[in-house]
Amino acid sequence: MMIAAQAEHFLRWLHGRAVVPTITALHSHHDQLRATELECARKMLANGAAPALALEALARNLTSKLLHAPLAALNQADGTERAELVALFQQIYGLNADPQGRLD
C-alpha cells in the first residue's frame, strides 16, 4: 500500500512537471513586459513627468499589455471556443458572469 501511494505521488509530481516550461515562459514573457514598462516610467520621470503620472502610465500600459493576448484570443475565437475561453477566464481570474454572459 505504501509503495502504491508513493508511486501515485511520484506520477502526479511527474505529470505536474510537464507544465514547467509553460510556467517559465509565462514568467519570462511577463517579466519582459514589466521591464519594458518600468523603463518607460523611468524615462518619463527623468524627463520631468510628475511621479503620479508616471505611475498611472506604468499601471495602465502594463495592464493593457498583460490583457492584450488573452483578449485577442477571445475576440478571434468562434462560438464554442469563445465559450470555453470565457469559462477558463472565469476560473483563472475568479470572475462572475451576469445572466447575459458578460464578465464583471
N, CA and C atoms as a LAMMPS dump frame, in Angstrom:
ITEM: TIMESTEP
0
ITEM: NUMBER OF ATOMS
312
ITEM: BOX BOUNDS ff ff ff
-5.0000000000000000e+02 5.0000000000000000e+02
-5.0000000000000000e+02 5.0000000000000000e+02
-5.0000000000000000e+02 5.0000000000000000e+02
ITEM: ATOMS id mol type element x y z
1 1 1 N 0.825 -1.192 0
2 1 2 C 0 0 0
3 1 3 C 0.87 1.257 0
4 2 1 N 1.916 1.259 0.799
5 2 2 C 2.798 2.417 0.885
6 2 3 C 3.522 2.649 -0.445
7 3 1 N 3.943 1.581 -1.092
8 3 2 C 4.626 1.708 -2.389
9 3 3 C 3.666 2.257 -3.432
10 4 1 N 2.437 1.794 -3.437
11 4 2 C 1.441 2.285 -4.39
12 4 3 C 1.177 3.768 -4.164
13 5 1 N 1.084 4.187 -2.914
14 5 2 C 0.837 5.598 -2.606
15 5 3 C 2.006 6.458 -3.061
16 6 1 N 3.225 5.99 -2.815
17 6 2 C 4.407 6.743 -3.236
18 6 3 C 4.512 6.791 -4.76
19 7 1 N 4.174 5.69 -5.41
20 7 2 C 4.198 5.667 -6.878
21 7 3 C 3.178 6.649 -7.436
22 8 1 N 1.992 6.675 -6.849
23 8 2 C 0.962 7.623 -7.294
24 8 3 C 1.415 9.06 -7.07
25 9 1 N 2.02 9.315 -5.922
26 9 2 C 2.546 10.656 -5.627
27 9 3 C 3.605 11.05 -6.652
28 10 1 N 4.51 10.129 -6.967
29 10 2 C 5.551 10.402 -7.94
30 10 3 C 4.959 10.682 -9.316
31 11 1 N 3.98 9.915 -9.724
32 11 2 C 3.361 10.115 -11.038
33 11 3 C 2.647 11.457 -11.116
34 12 1 N 1.988 11.874 -10.031
35 12 2 C 1.36 13.203 -10.001
36 12 3 C 2.419 14.289 -10.128
37 13 1 N 3.526 14.122 -9.396
38 13 2 C 4.613 15.083 -9.467
39 13 3 C 5.179 15.146 -10.883
40 14 1 N 5.419 13.982 -11.482
41 14 2 C 5.976 13.906 -12.819
42 14 3 C 5.045 14.563 -13.839
43 15 1 N 3.762 14.287 -13.718
44 15 2 C 2.779 14.903 -14.613
45 15 3 C 2.789 16.426 -14.445
46 16 1 N 2.913 16.897 -13.217
47 16 2 C 2.963 18.33 -12.944
48 16 3 C 4.172 19.005 -13.55
49 17 1 N 5.257 18.273 -13.699
50 17 2 C 6.478 18.838 -14.284
51 17 3 C 6.287 19.214 -15.753
52 18 1 N 5.31 18.636 -16.407
53 18 2 C 5.07 18.922 -17.825
54 18 3 C 4.692 20.377 -18.056
55 19 1 N 4.172 21.04 -17.04
56 19 2 C 3.76 22.437 -17.201
57 19 3 C 4.885 23.425 -16.903
58 20 1 N 6.014 22.931 -16.4
59 20 2 C 7.115 23.826 -16.023
60 20 3 C 7.586 24.699 -17.187
61 21 1 N 7.788 24.178 -18.396
62 21 2 C 8.21 25.07 -19.484
63 21 3 C 7.2 26.193 -19.77
64 22 1 N 5.923 25.888 -19.669
65 22 2 C 4.908 26.915 -19.892
66 22 3 C 4.951 27.962 -18.784
67 23 1 N 5.085 27.521 -17.546
68 23 2 C 5.178 28.455 -16.419
69 23 3 C 6.414 29.342 -16.57
70 24 1 N 7.528 28.742 -16.944
71 24 2 C 8.764 29.504 -17.14
72 24 3 C 8.595 30.531 -18.256
73 25 1 N 7.973 30.121 -19.355
74 25 2 C 7.75 31.044 -20.474
75 25 3 C 6.828 32.187 -20.073
76 26 1 N 5.778 31.888 -19.308
77 26 2 C 4.874 32.945 -18.843
78 26 3 C 5.601 33.941 -17.949
79 27 1 N 6.397 33.423 -17.024
80 27 2 C 7.167 34.311 -16.154
81 27 3 C 8.098 35.199 -16.968
82 28 1 N 8.798 34.599 -17.91
83 28 2 C 9.74 35.346 -18.734
84 28 3 C 9.03 36.418 -19.56
85 29 1 N 7.924 36.033 -20.187
86 29 2 C 7.161 36.972 -21.013
87 29 3 C 6.666 38.161 -20.187
88 30 1 N 6.069 37.872 -19.039
89 30 2 C 5.523 38.94 -18.208
90 30 3 C 6.626 39.773 -17.561
91 31 1 N 7.749 39.162 -17.251
92 31 2 C 8.869 39.921 -16.706
93 31 3 C 9.413 40.893 -17.74
94 32 1 N 9.431 40.473 -19.004
95 32 2 C 9.883 41.381 -20.075
96 32 3 C 8.919 42.556 -20.228
97 33 1 N 7.627 42.29 -20.168
98 33 2 C 6.648 43.376 -20.223
99 33 3 C 6.861 44.351 -19.072
100 34 1 N 7.072 43.805 -17.867
101 34 2 C 7.3 44.636 -16.693
102 34 3 C 8.538 45.509 -16.877
103 35 1 N 9.635 44.915 -17.337
104 35 2 C 10.885 45.653 -17.52
105 35 3 C 10.721 46.774 -18.543
106 36 1 N 10.022 46.483 -19.626
107 36 2 C 9.802 47.493 -20.667
108 36 3 C 9.002 48.673 -20.126
109 37 1 N 7.93 48.375 -19.419
110 37 2 C 7.085 49.455 -18.889
111 37 3 C 7.778 50.22 -17.764
112 38 1 N 8.575 49.53 -16.976
113 38 2 C 9.327 50.204 -15.925
114 38 3 C 10.339 51.168 -16.532
115 39 1 N 10.989 50.758 -17.609
116 39 2 C 11.932 51.637 -18.293
117 39 3 C 11.222 52.867 -18.853
118 40 1 N 10.045 52.685 -19.412
119 40 2 C 9.267 53.826 -19.909
120 40 3 C 8.931 54.792 -18.775
121 41 1 N 8.544 54.266 -17.627
122 41 2 C 8.21 55.105 -16.477
123 41 3 C 9.447 55.856 -15.988
124 42 1 N 10.584 55.177 -15.974
125 42 2 C 11.833 55.848 -15.567
126 42 3 C 12.171 56.997 -16.511
127 43 1 N 11.976 56.778 -17.809
128 43 2 C 12.236 57.841 -18.786
129 43 3 C 11.295 59.019 -18.569
130 44 1 N 10.024 58.703 -18.287
131 44 2 C 9.073 59.781 -18.016
132 44 3 C 9.538 60.617 -16.826
133 45 1 N 9.962 59.941 -15.762
134 45 2 C 10.43 60.641 -14.568
135 45 3 C 11.686 61.459 -14.866
136 46 1 N 12.611 60.879 -15.64
137 46 2 C 13.844 61.587 -15.989
138 46 3 C 13.558 62.827 -16.828
139 47 1 N 12.478 62.77 -17.596
140 47 2 C 12.09 63.917 -18.428
141 47 3 C 11.215 64.914 -17.679
142 48 1 N 11.043 64.709 -16.377
143 48 2 C 10.332 65.682 -15.558
144 48 3 C 8.856 65.422 -15.332
145 49 1 N 8.349 64.28 -15.754
146 49 2 C 6.928 63.987 -15.522
147 49 3 C 6.685 63.827 -14.025
148 50 1 N 5.495 64.183 -13.616
149 50 2 C 5.11 64.018 -12.217
150 50 3 C 5.089 62.526 -11.878
151 51 1 N 5.572 62.154 -10.691
152 51 2 C 5.56 60.732 -10.31
153 51 3 C 4.18 60.088 -10.43
154 52 1 N 3.135 60.802 -10.076
155 52 2 C 1.787 60.238 -10.164
156 52 3 C 1.43 59.914 -11.611
157 53 1 N 1.828 60.76 -12.551
158 53 2 C 1.556 60.499 -13.962
159 53 3 C 2.357 59.298 -14.47
160 54 1 N 3.613 59.204 -14.052
161 54 2 C 4.444 58.082 -14.474
162 54 3 C 3.898 56.77 -13.924
163 55 1 N 3.458 56.786 -12.67
164 55 2 C 2.879 55.578 -12.081
165 55 3 C 1.581 55.188 -12.775
166 56 1 N 0.751 56.165 -13.078
167 56 2 C -0.511 55.884 -13.771
168 56 3 C -0.241 55.297 -15.151
169 57 1 N 0.709 55.865 -15.883
170 57 2 C 1.058 55.356 -17.207
171 57 3 C 1.621 53.936 -17.1
172 58 1 N 2.467 53.7 -16.103
173 58 2 C 3.03 52.377 -15.889
174 58 3 C 1.922 51.351 -15.652
175 59 1 N 1.023 51.657 -14.747
176 59 2 C -0.057 50.723 -14.416
177 59 3 C -0.981 50.495 -15.609
178 60 1 N -1.369 51.571 -16.289
179 60 2 C -2.283 51.453 -17.43
180 60 3 C -1.651 50.67 -18.574
181 61 1 N -0.402 50.998 -18.907
182 61 2 C 0.273 50.324 -20.02
183 61 3 C 0.561 48.859 -19.706
184 62 1 N 0.954 48.58 -18.479
185 62 2 C 1.226 47.191 -18.11
186 62 3 C -0.056 46.364 -18.144
187 63 1 N -1.135 46.913 -17.615
188 63 2 C -2.419 46.22 -17.653
189 63 3 C -2.834 45.947 -19.092
190 64 1 N -2.685 46.942 -19.942
191 64 2 C -3.05 46.788 -21.348
192 64 3 C -2.232 45.685 -22.017
193 65 1 N -0.945 45.659 -21.766
194 65 2 C -0.09 44.645 -22.39
195 65 3 C -0.368 43.254 -21.833
196 66 1 N -0.645 43.15 -20.54
197 66 2 C -0.951 41.851 -19.945
198 66 3 C -2.259 41.273 -20.49
199 67 1 N -3.204 42.146 -20.796
200 67 2 C -4.51 41.688 -21.275
201 67 3 C -4.575 41.517 -22.788
202 68 1 N -3.61 42.041 -23.515
203 68 2 C -3.692 42.034 -24.973
204 68 3 C -3.867 40.628 -25.555
205 69 1 N -2.989 39.709 -25.244
206 69 2 C -3.054 38.361 -25.836
207 69 3 C -4.325 37.613 -25.449
208 70 1 N -4.719 37.591 -24.156
209 70 2 C -5.958 36.884 -23.821
210 70 3 C -7.19 37.491 -24.503
211 71 1 N -7.253 38.823 -24.564
212 71 2 C -8.424 39.453 -25.187
213 71 3 C -8.426 39.253 -26.695
214 72 1 N -7.259 39.252 -27.317
215 72 2 C -7.182 38.994 -28.759
216 72 3 C -7.656 37.57 -29.051
217 73 1 N -7.228 36.621 -28.233
218 73 2 C -7.677 35.239 -28.418
219 73 3 C -9.188 35.134 -28.261
220 74 1 N -9.727 35.832 -27.275
221 74 2 C -11.175 35.825 -27.042
222 74 3 C -11.933 36.426 -28.224
223 75 1 N -11.443 37.527 -28.746
224 75 2 C -12.098 38.19 -29.875
225 75 3 C -12.01 37.382 -31.162
226 76 1 N -10.954 36.61 -31.331
227 76 2 C -10.769 35.825 -32.559
228 76 3 C -11.471 34.472 -32.502
229 77 1 N -11.872 34.047 -31.324
230 77 2 C -12.478 32.724 -31.157
231 77 3 C -13.896 32.7 -31.705
232 78 1 N -14.306 31.512 -32.169
233 78 2 C -15.69 31.349 -32.604
234 78 3 C -16.538 30.923 -31.404
235 79 1 N -17.79 30.625 -31.622
236 79 2 C -18.755 30.356 -30.563
237 79 3 C -18.326 29.381 -29.485
238 80 1 N -18.005 28.142 -29.859
239 80 2 C -17.649 27.126 -28.872
240 80 3 C -16.338 27.457 -28.182
241 81 1 N -15.344 27.817 -28.982
242 81 2 C -14.046 28.163 -28.406
243 81 3 C -14.165 29.39 -27.515
244 82 1 N -14.96 30.364 -27.93
245 82 2 C -15.148 31.579 -27.13
246 82 3 C -15.785 31.241 -25.784
247 83 1 N -16.792 30.374 -25.796
248 83 2 C -17.431 29.963 -24.543
249 83 3 C -16.434 29.26 -23.63
250 84 1 N -15.571 28.433 -24.215
251 84 2 C -14.546 27.748 -23.422
252 84 3 C -13.551 28.738 -22.823
253 85 1 N -13.156 29.735 -23.629
254 85 2 C -12.229 30.745 -23.13
255 85 3 C -12.864 31.574 -22.022
256 86 1 N -14.117 31.944 -22.19
257 86 2 C -14.814 32.713 -21.155
258 86 3 C -14.847 31.913 -19.853
259 87 1 N -15.181 30.632 -19.951
260 87 2 C -15.212 29.782 -18.747
261 87 3 C -13.82 29.684 -18.125
262 88 1 N -12.812 29.571 -18.962
263 88 2 C -11.445 29.49 -18.463
264 88 3 C -11.041 30.787 -17.767
265 89 1 N -11.351 31.934 -18.375
266 89 2 C -11.039 33.219 -17.746
267 89 3 C -11.771 33.377 -16.419
268 90 1 N -13.022 32.926 -16.383
269 90 2 C -13.779 32.99 -15.132
270 90 3 C -13.082 32.173 -14.053
271 91 1 N -12.608 31.001 -14.423
272 91 2 C -11.925 30.135 -13.466
273 91 3 C -10.589 30.731 -13.037
274 92 1 N -9.785 31.152 -13.993
275 92 2 C -8.447 31.657 -13.694
276 92 3 C -8.502 32.935 -12.86
277 93 1 N -9.361 33.863 -13.25
278 93 2 C -9.403 35.168 -12.598
279 93 3 C -10.469 35.284 -11.513
280 94 1 N -11.233 34.218 -11.302
281 94 2 C -12.28 34.261 -10.286
282 94 3 C -13.373 35.258 -10.616
283 95 1 N -13.738 35.335 -11.904
284 95 2 C -14.749 36.278 -12.369
285 95 3 C -16.135 35.667 -12.287
286 96 1 N -17.126 36.52 -12.229
287 96 2 C -18.523 36.093 -12.297
288 96 3 C -19.122 36.65 -13.574
289 97 1 N -20.113 35.957 -14.115
290 97 2 C -20.801 36.421 -15.322
291 97 3 C -22.222 36.806 -14.943
292 98 1 N -22.717 37.861 -15.599
293 98 2 C -24.122 38.22 -15.395
294 98 3 C -24.986 37.293 -16.255
295 99 1 N -26.306 37.377 -16.171
296 99 2 C -27.179 36.463 -16.943
297 99 3 C -26.943 36.495 -18.459
298 100 1 N -26.415 37.598 -19.001
299 100 2 C -26.139 37.676 -20.434
300 100 3 C -24.751 37.132 -20.772
301 101 1 N -24.036 36.617 -19.772
302 101 2 C -22.721 36.024 -20.012
303 101 3 C -21.584 37.01 -19.979
304 102 1 N -21.848 38.26 -19.618
305 102 2 C -20.786 39.253 -19.535
306 102 3 C -20.049 39.085 -18.225
307 103 1 N -18.734 39.234 -18.293
308 103 2 C -17.917 39.103 -17.094
309 103 3 C -17.908 40.411 -16.319
310 104 1 N -17.755 40.276 -15.001
311 104 2 C -17.592 41.506 -14.215
312 104 3 C -16.256 41.513 -13.542
